[in-house]
Amino acid sequence: MRHTRCPPHTTSGASFGIEHAVVLAQHLATADVGDALAKYDVERRARLAWIREGAEAVRDQVAGGGDYAEVMEAFILGALEQGPQ
């Protein structure tokens, strides 16, 4: 899987490493290796795209003059309300 890069302000480096491991283990527990990897790939790409879109929105809002703390607070609260994609 080619890693979809997320901007550093999402603080997602270690978090995604742990999340990737858990998701992969879950898929490996219920499918053969080939099927597990295929399911993992689809699921992780969707999750990372969702985070990246949010991070890009934060970047654009801050670049447009938004207060970083307020913009990040709204991003984090919105992500918590919506939950993982």
C-alpha positions, 0 to 999 in steps of 0.5 A, a space after each residue: 500500500 502506498 502511504 497517503 501522506 497526512 500533513 503534520 498538524 494532524 499529529 497522526 504519525 504514531 497514531 496511524 501506525 497503531 491504528 494500521 496494526 490493529 486494523 490489519 490484525 483484525 483482517 488477518 483474523 478473519 480472512 486469508 492473507 491475500 483477502 485480508 491485505 486487500 480489505 486492509 488496503 481499501 479500508 485504510 485508503 478511505 480512512 487516510 483520505 478522510 483525514 487528509 481532506 480534513 487536514 487540507 481544510 484546516 490548512 486552507 482556513 488558517 491560510 485564509 486568516 483563521 485562528 489556528 487554535 479555533 480551526 483545530 478545535 473545530 476539526 478535532 471536535 468534528 472528527 470526534 462527532 463523526 467518528 472514523 470513516 
